[in-house]
């Protein structure tokens, strides 16, 4: 049996946990919107055409904020297309995904859906093919109370009260050559600065997110963040990070070690933010928004074939990764990494929410079900609130193809306002359980304990509409009298200790 030891102290705190780290992402891509969250005529659809079965699954995730409407989509998007009578809205070619956007769901509809889901909106403006003027216009339209042309237009379009969107993305992946209107770091930094300035002049209560590098593999990674922030540091609040992982070569140990790359990515970008802070002799700290993260690789080939067969279609089944059990383990490890960096990561959005690389899947006209990756996100969002505790973790280690000194057991912990403590832990060993010894003496006595495990003997096991509960958490007996808990081989574990 593997061995690990975890020491926690209620006075050793990383940071308060910003609830927005459990956010999600809805892009006008594939079936995320159409036949995902929205399907008039579906047996569960409400009066606005939103699927009730999907909405219930979303509510159980406790999603605090949803990034919208893109993604690559936003760099060619005209926000004005998405307002006013539906029958007058134009159909547009979306060059990002080679599809056709009907604009049947737009700004008002999505804001109404988000309200039903109990989530705020994180709205992305187009800084690819458009600029600061259009960005400040949509802030006025959405947030100004009334008495101006654009705010009065919102009222005319059915929203008397402001939509009150507080979080805004300044474009998307602007360093990527695949992006419409991609820019150099200097070009983007200048336009982001002017957009942020004008948007905040319109509504000084908002926060804005500047685009960081699209990935660590970009040749300009690091230099992009530095050059961009030198132009806009004073007017932005967060820098975005995007990170996806895959297991195309079926190397599961290496795949499960890749959360170490996420940790390095976060720490590197935070260091660059602080370097620019030092250069500017600023007292302001710019934090991080991990506003796209997930596993993504299963659907690449089917997407290539689909684009050949059906270019310019609407609501095509694009990026529909079917997630297996090992994907859920990595999602859990990424959540652990986010919690351990709660002092700098204040926003995180799993990409995406429904059908498109998503925890929730639907069948048009049929059912909706939770994929394997749904469960770690749900449990973390439910229990990972309060403050993130500094975990002093000692674990056996191993090496993989791309990583060295990988801990067999990784863990994070959160303490709620009522003094309860939740430990999230993954045993990366595929064959042996791990005994985790927990030193919690600083907390005094706990009155109750619960241990929930996500495990399956088949690493490739999936959930389907016919078998939606094939991979899901189960309670197991726990006795922390001696501070020991057994983590099954290849498992995501949630240990809840209550006062």
Wavefront OBJ file of the C-alpha trace (Angstrom):
o trace
v 0.000 0.000 0.000
v 1.211 3.499 -0.861
v 1.772 5.972 1.959
v 1.070 9.715 2.218
v 0.758 12.216 5.057
v -1.221 15.442 5.114
v -0.861 18.143 7.777
v -3.406 20.956 7.950
v -3.738 23.906 10.321
v -6.667 26.312 10.492
v -4.237 29.243 10.766
v -2.219 28.274 7.688
v -4.350 29.677 4.903
v -3.482 30.166 1.235
v -6.378 32.521 0.538
v -10.102 32.960 0.631
v -11.636 30.908 -2.168
v -13.341 33.022 -4.809
v -16.530 31.145 -5.716
v -15.985 32.129 -9.348
v -13.330 29.407 -9.709
v -16.245 27.028 -10.250
v -17.446 28.881 -13.342
v -18.238 27.516 -16.767
v -18.343 28.570 -20.404
v -21.043 28.693 -23.074
v -19.891 29.461 -26.611
v -21.910 29.648 -29.790
v -20.172 26.501 -30.966
v -21.544 23.102 -31.907
v -24.553 22.092 -29.821
v -23.654 24.022 -26.688
v -26.460 26.543 -27.165
v -28.791 24.991 -29.739
v -30.089 21.592 -28.488
v -27.842 22.131 -25.465
v -29.213 24.787 -23.146
v -31.882 25.838 -25.679
v -34.326 23.594 -27.545
v -37.873 24.879 -28.065
v -40.237 21.961 -28.435
v -38.242 19.683 -26.165
v -40.491 17.907 -23.627
v -38.772 19.747 -20.765
v -38.479 23.165 -22.467
v -39.836 26.151 -20.574
v -41.711 29.125 -21.990
v -38.428 30.617 -23.235
v -37.265 27.442 -24.981
v -34.650 26.450 -22.408
v -34.294 22.764 -21.564
v -35.417 22.099 -18.004
v -33.466 18.851 -17.692
v -30.238 20.663 -18.581
v -31.039 23.546 -16.260
v -31.448 21.138 -13.330
v -28.047 19.567 -13.995
v -26.488 23.022 -14.240
v -28.063 24.131 -10.960
v -26.580 21.101 -9.187
v -23.121 22.273 -10.264
v -23.616 25.565 -8.365
v -22.096 27.456 -11.298
v -21.447 31.038 -10.131
v -20.462 32.604 -13.464
v -20.628 31.618 -17.143
v -18.330 33.027 -19.801
v -20.202 33.939 -23.015
v -20.484 34.049 -26.109
v -16.947 32.828 -26.921
v -14.248 31.707 -27.425
v -12.980 31.950 -30.968
v -16.535 32.769 -32.023
v -16.413 36.194 -30.389
v -13.632 37.550 -32.610
v -16.023 37.742 -35.558
v -19.175 38.507 -33.590
v -21.301 41.650 -33.802
v -23.155 41.965 -30.531
v -25.848 44.066 -32.187
v -26.861 40.962 -34.202
v -28.024 39.324 -30.978
v -30.595 41.895 -29.828
v -34.042 42.972 -30.999
v -36.818 40.848 -32.533
v -35.572 37.334 -33.318
v -37.159 37.332 -36.745
v -35.074 40.365 -37.737
v -31.730 39.044 -36.537
v -29.270 38.152 -39.292
v -27.825 34.731 -39.958
v -24.043 35.049 -40.087
v -21.194 32.829 -41.211
v -18.942 32.002 -38.275
v -15.413 31.725 -39.649
v -14.055 30.382 -36.347
v -15.901 27.060 -36.566
v -17.063 27.173 -40.223
v -20.720 27.120 -39.251
v -23.753 29.415 -39.547
v -25.004 31.331 -36.509
v -28.774 32.049 -36.516
v -28.632 34.451 -33.525
v -31.836 32.973 -32.173
v -30.278 33.047 -28.713
v -28.717 36.410 -27.980
v -27.731 38.707 -25.149
v -31.182 39.048 -23.555
v -31.989 35.368 -23.853
v -28.689 34.277 -22.392
v -28.930 36.748 -19.510
v -32.385 35.338 -18.734
v -31.048 31.770 -18.841
v -28.133 32.653 -16.551
v -30.538 34.165 -14.043
v -32.551 30.946 -14.042
v -29.334 28.993 -13.499
v -28.301 31.247 -10.595
v -25.154 32.340 -12.435
v -23.590 35.656 -13.339
v -22.488 36.488 -16.875
v -18.847 36.912 -17.884
v -19.201 38.609 -21.255
v -16.465 38.575 -23.894
v -16.171 41.541 -26.255
v -14.798 41.359 -29.778
v -11.326 42.892 -29.934
v -10.383 40.913 -33.017
v -12.401 42.402 -35.872
v -13.819 45.219 -33.734
v -12.446 47.632 -31.149
v -12.848 49.804 -28.039
v -15.841 51.768 -29.350
v -17.980 48.679 -29.837
v -16.787 47.329 -26.475
v -17.888 50.387 -24.554
v -21.161 50.436 -26.500
v -22.220 47.024 -25.203
v -21.335 48.026 -21.639
v -23.636 51.026 -21.996
v -26.360 48.875 -23.561
v -26.149 46.217 -20.850
v -25.409 48.201 -17.717
v -26.475 51.850 -18.013
v -29.782 52.442 -16.301
v -31.392 54.619 -18.972
v -31.536 57.987 -20.630
v -29.032 57.273 -23.406
v -29.615 55.873 -26.891
v -28.151 52.432 -26.168
v -29.636 51.989 -22.699
v -33.020 53.092 -23.990
v -32.657 50.589 -26.815
v -32.198 47.849 -24.212
v -35.389 48.999 -22.505
v -37.180 48.991 -25.865
v -35.937 45.428 -26.396
v -37.602 44.275 -23.194
v -35.128 44.798 -20.345
v -36.164 47.769 -18.247
v -33.526 47.046 -15.624
v -29.828 46.868 -16.492
v -28.392 43.408 -17.149
v -25.697 44.361 -14.630
v -22.820 42.364 -16.132
v -19.829 42.857 -13.845
v -17.134 40.753 -15.505
v -15.843 41.290 -19.053
v -13.247 39.532 -21.219
v -11.187 41.761 -23.509
v -11.265 39.467 -26.521
v -10.131 35.858 -26.762
v -6.744 34.231 -27.482
v -5.561 37.267 -29.404
v -2.050 35.841 -29.867
v -3.348 32.900 -31.917
v -3.062 32.941 -35.733
v -6.344 30.978 -35.795
v -8.061 34.013 -34.264
v -9.875 36.518 -36.462
v -8.005 39.799 -36.053
v -5.060 38.285 -34.155
v -2.503 40.793 -32.939
v 1.003 41.219 -31.632
v 1.389 41.674 -27.894
v 1.948 45.418 -28.302
v -1.035 45.836 -30.641
v -3.292 43.896 -28.310
v -1.997 45.622 -25.184
v -2.801 49.024 -26.623
v -6.306 48.125 -27.796
v -7.057 46.262 -24.559
v -5.970 49.276 -22.545
v -8.198 51.649 -24.483
v -11.154 49.261 -24.372
v -10.763 48.718 -20.624
v -10.461 52.438 -20.013
v -13.568 53.325 -22.002
v -15.595 50.422 -20.615
v -14.772 51.448 -17.042
v -15.519 55.082 -17.797
v -18.970 53.861 -18.844
v -19.398 51.689 -15.718
v -16.754 51.957 -13.022
v -18.093 48.907 -11.156
v -16.936 46.349 -13.734
v -13.807 44.168 -13.834
v -11.976 43.164 -17.006
v -9.800 40.231 -18.090
v -6.905 40.689 -20.528
v -5.847 37.855 -22.840
v -2.741 35.959 -21.806
v -0.993 33.454 -24.043
v -3.264 30.853 -25.586
v -0.998 28.122 -24.214
v 2.506 27.490 -22.931
v 3.334 26.021 -26.355
v 2.971 29.388 -28.067
v 6.403 30.678 -29.186
v 5.610 34.033 -27.576
v 4.518 32.578 -24.217
v 5.868 34.752 -21.429
v 7.010 37.570 -23.651
v 3.376 38.059 -24.722
v 2.172 38.526 -21.140
v 5.025 40.874 -20.311
v 4.694 43.107 -23.379
v 0.907 43.148 -23.256
v 0.752 44.020 -19.553
v 3.225 46.846 -19.929
v 0.585 48.559 -22.078
v -2.573 47.819 -20.059
v -1.600 46.861 -16.491
v -3.161 49.914 -14.883
v -6.595 49.298 -16.390
v -7.028 45.511 -16.244
v -7.859 43.269 -13.290
v -7.036 39.747 -14.488
v -4.963 37.900 -17.080
v -6.524 34.878 -18.755
v -5.005 31.400 -18.960
v -6.290 28.582 -21.178
v -5.194 24.999 -20.611
v -6.337 21.682 -22.108
v -4.821 18.210 -21.726
v -5.236 14.937 -23.587
v -4.137 11.319 -23.586
v -3.860 10.478 -27.309
v -1.078 7.932 -26.765
v -2.849 6.116 -23.916
v -0.143 6.888 -21.368
v -2.331 7.217 -18.302
v 0.420 7.860 -15.692
v 1.806 10.705 -17.828
v -1.707 12.026 -18.447
v -2.510 12.121 -14.722
v 0.779 13.916 -14.052
v -0.088 16.782 -16.403
v -1.743 18.808 -13.631
v 1.850 19.594 -12.605
v 2.110 21.522 -15.872
v -0.975 23.525 -14.905
v 0.612 24.443 -11.586
v 3.771 25.632 -13.353
v 1.699 27.596 -15.879
v -0.209 29.404 -13.139
v 2.890 30.260 -11.152
v 4.770 31.484 -14.216
v 2.023 33.863 -15.350
v 1.568 35.158 -11.789
v 5.320 35.875 -11.677
v 5.142 37.836 -14.929
v 2.226 39.878 -13.587
v 4.280 40.686 -10.523
v 7.330 41.570 -12.630
v 5.285 44.194 -14.485
v 3.859 45.368 -11.163
v 7.424 45.909 -9.991
v 8.452 47.723 -13.175
v 5.508 50.080 -12.779
v 6.029 50.466 -9.032
v 2.343 49.708 -8.721
v 0.453 48.796 -5.560
v -2.176 46.977 -7.605
v -2.106 43.190 -7.989
v -3.366 41.648 -11.226
v -4.749 38.166 -10.630
v -5.551 35.257 -12.922
v -8.607 33.990 -14.772
v -8.279 30.371 -15.900
v -11.278 30.900 -18.124
v -10.821 27.820 -20.309
v -9.703 24.515 -18.841
v -10.558 20.866 -19.382
v -9.575 17.631 -21.074
v -9.921 17.880 -24.857
v -8.720 15.384 -27.440
v -11.317 12.662 -28.010
v -13.238 14.486 -30.753
v -10.433 15.877 -32.943
v -10.716 13.379 -35.806
v -14.526 13.312 -35.900
v -14.527 17.121 -36.051
v -12.175 17.104 -39.042
v -14.444 14.692 -40.885
v -17.605 16.592 -39.958
v -16.250 19.874 -41.308
v -15.504 18.162 -44.613
v -19.028 16.748 -44.863
v -21.112 19.641 -43.531
v -19.417 23.035 -43.842
v -21.498 26.016 -42.722
v -24.170 23.950 -40.969
v -25.854 25.086 -37.745
v -25.616 23.332 -34.383
v -23.267 20.666 -35.702
v -22.051 18.034 -33.198
v -18.584 19.550 -32.833
v -16.083 18.971 -29.997
v -18.319 16.330 -28.438
v -15.748 14.547 -26.308
v -17.136 11.497 -24.528
v -15.287 11.564 -21.233
v -14.054 8.471 -19.451
v -13.083 7.734 -15.859
v -9.416 8.718 -16.204
v -10.529 12.110 -17.569
v -12.492 12.645 -14.355
v -9.350 11.922 -12.331
v -7.402 14.588 -14.194
v -10.255 17.081 -13.804
v -10.089 16.394 -10.069
v -6.332 16.969 -10.089
v -6.818 20.254 -11.960
v -9.374 21.372 -9.375
v -6.895 20.519 -6.623
v -4.296 22.637 -8.439
v -6.703 25.559 -8.748
v -7.498 25.399 -5.018
v -3.800 25.326 -4.136
v -3.382 28.525 -6.173
v -6.441 30.279 -4.770
v -4.332 33.302 -3.870
v -3.932 34.142 -7.575
v -6.612 32.203 -9.485
v -9.819 34.094 -8.780
v -11.854 32.951 -11.787
v -11.908 29.597 -13.587
v -14.308 28.392 -16.265
v -14.480 24.758 -17.265
v -14.861 24.713 -21.033
v -17.610 24.178 -21.839
v -20.919 23.515 -20.105
v -23.117 21.405 -22.412
v -22.219 19.017 -25.271
v -19.042 20.851 -26.336
v -16.139 19.381 -24.295
v -18.631 19.444 -21.470
v -19.701 17.813 -18.211
v -23.302 17.641 -19.457
v -24.486 15.875 -22.616
v -27.846 15.939 -24.358
v -29.663 14.181 -27.154
v -31.876 16.421 -29.316
v -35.418 15.660 -28.274
v -34.122 13.173 -25.718
v -32.331 12.957 -22.423
v -29.599 14.853 -20.632
v -26.943 13.201 -18.487
v -23.821 13.893 -16.471
v -20.483 12.851 -17.929
v -17.727 11.479 -15.694
v -16.066 14.886 -15.297
v -19.288 16.347 -13.893
v -18.737 14.763 -10.486
v -15.418 16.263 -9.347
v -16.606 19.706 -10.436
v -19.925 19.302 -8.621
v -18.307 18.157 -5.399
v -15.621 20.835 -5.436
v -18.160 23.556 -6.209
v -20.417 22.365 -3.402
v -17.790 21.796 -0.698
v -14.713 23.752 -1.785
v -15.867 27.054 -0.336
v -14.476 29.267 2.408
v -10.683 29.378 2.618
v -8.065 27.207 0.937
v -5.793 25.668 3.552
v -2.065 25.252 2.966
v -1.531 21.491 2.586
v 1.734 20.110 3.940
v 1.712 16.885 1.956
v 4.322 14.152 1.991
v 3.862 11.449 -0.626
v 5.764 8.772 -2.467
v 6.691 9.918 -5.974
v 7.215 8.512 -9.463
v 8.457 9.623 -12.894
v 6.638 9.608 -16.251
v 7.594 10.389 -19.823
v 7.304 14.160 -19.346
v 7.312 14.657 -15.567
v 9.554 13.818 -12.647
v 8.823 13.556 -8.930
v 5.089 13.199 -9.438
v 3.301 12.744 -6.074
v 1.313 9.522 -5.893
v -1.232 11.393 -3.782
v -2.193 15.004 -4.435
v -4.549 16.905 -2.172
v -6.114 20.260 -1.350
v -8.341 21.324 1.525
v -10.998 23.932 2.213
v -12.355 25.200 5.536
v -15.894 26.583 5.594
v -17.173 29.372 7.795
v -18.677 26.834 10.213
v -15.284 25.221 10.806
v -15.934 22.114 8.722
v -13.027 20.899 6.606
v -13.132 19.179 3.230
v -10.118 17.335 1.839
v -9.978 16.624 -1.899
v -7.454 13.922 -2.764
v -6.471 11.852 -5.799
v -4.498 8.634 -5.695
v -2.640 8.506 -9.008
v -1.429 4.922 -8.534
v -3.320 2.701 -10.963
v -2.797 -0.524 -9.031
v -2.394 0.140 -5.314
v -4.488 1.929 -2.694
v -2.870 4.652 -0.615
v -3.072 5.182 3.118
v -3.426 8.896 3.784
v -2.584 9.930 7.331
v -4.220 13.245 8.233
v -2.804 15.388 11.037
v -5.673 17.696 12.007
v -4.830 18.350 15.657
v -5.104 22.143 15.230
v -8.852 21.882 14.590
v -9.876 20.083 17.754
v -12.522 17.375 17.644
v -14.826 16.788 14.700
v -18.281 15.358 15.280
v -18.741 13.698 11.907
v -16.867 12.366 8.904
v -17.892 11.301 5.418
v -15.741 9.786 2.669
v -16.970 9.781 -0.929
v -15.035 8.001 -3.675
v -15.144 8.227 -7.461
v -13.584 5.033 -8.821
v -14.066 2.523 -11.610
v -12.079 -0.599 -12.435
v -12.102 0.393 -16.118
v -10.125 3.600 -16.739
v -12.013 4.047 -20.030
v -15.488 3.671 -18.527
v -18.017 6.309 -19.657
v -21.528 7.465 -18.817
v -24.264 7.296 -21.438
v -27.912 8.217 -21.741
v -28.745 4.546 -21.218
v -26.303 4.148 -18.299
v -25.838 7.617 -16.764
v -24.656 6.286 -13.387
v -21.892 3.989 -14.603
v -19.263 6.355 -13.149
v -20.420 8.344 -10.141
v -19.292 8.936 -6.527
v -20.259 6.539 -3.755
v -19.955 6.768 0.015
v -17.526 4.385 1.703
v -17.025 3.650 5.400
v -14.638 6.002 7.164
v -13.141 6.008 10.641
v -10.728 8.843 11.266
v -10.122 7.841 14.855
v -6.418 7.401 14.086
v -6.400 10.013 11.354
v -6.067 7.477 8.546
v -8.136 7.058 5.408
v -7.664 4.597 2.547
v -7.712 6.040 -0.965
v -8.491 3.289 -3.493
v -6.189 2.870 -6.480
v -6.931 5.446 -9.202
v -9.527 7.409 -7.264
v -10.921 10.880 -6.586
v -11.768 11.264 -2.906
v -13.766 13.813 -0.922
v -13.345 13.621 2.860
v -15.781 15.860 4.755
v -15.182 16.590 8.440
v -17.890 18.448 10.346
v -17.966 20.110 13.747
l 1 2 3 4 5 6 7 8 9 10 11 12 13 14 15 16 17 18 19 20 21 22 23 24 25 26 27 28 29 30 31 32 33 34 35 36 37 38 39 40 41 42 43 44 45 46 47 48 49 50 51 52 53 54 55 56 57 58 59 60 61 62 63 64 65 66 67 68 69 70 71 72 73 74 75 76 77 78 79 80 81 82 83 84 85 86 87 88 89 90 91 92 93 94 95 96 97 98 99 100 101 102 103 104 105 106 107 108 109 110 111 112 113 114 115 116 117 118 119 120 121 122 123 124 125 126 127 128 129 130 131 132 133 134 135 136 137 138 139 140 141 142 143 144 145 146 147 148 149 150 151 152 153 154 155 156 157 158 159 160 161 162 163 164 165 166 167 168 169 170 171 172 173 174 175 176 177 178 179 180 181 182 183 184 185 186 187 188 189 190 191 192 193 194 195 196 197 198 199 200 201 202 203 204 205 206 207 208 209 210 211 212 213 214 215 216 217 218 219 220 221 222 223 224 225 226 227 228 229 230 231 232 233 234 235 236 237 238 239 240 241 242 243 244 245 246 247 248 249 250 251 252 253 254 255 256 257 258 259 260 261 262 263 264 265 266 267 268 269 270 271 272 273 274 275 276 277 278 279 280 281 282 283 284 285 286 287 288 289 290 291 292 293 294 295 296 297 298 299 300 301 302 303 304 305 306 307 308 309 310 311 312 313 314 315 316 317 318 319 320 321 322 323 324 325 326 327 328 329 330 331 332 333 334 335 336 337 338 339 340 341 342 343 344 345 346 347 348 349 350 351 352 353 354 355 356 357 358 359 360 361 362 363 364 365 366 367 368 369 370 371 372 373 374 375 376 377 378 379 380 381 382 383 384 385 386 387 388 389 390 391 392 393 394 395 396 397 398 399 400 401 402 403 404 405 406 407 408 409 410 411 412 413 414 415 416 417 418 419 420 421 422 423 424 425 426 427 428 429 430 431 432 433 434 435 436 437 438 439 440 441 442 443 444 445 446 447 448 449 450 451 452 453 454 455 456 457 458 459 460 461 462 463 464 465 466 467 468 469 470 471 472 473 474 475 476 477 478 479 480 481 482 483 484 485 486 487 488 489 490 491 492 493 494 495 496 497 498 499
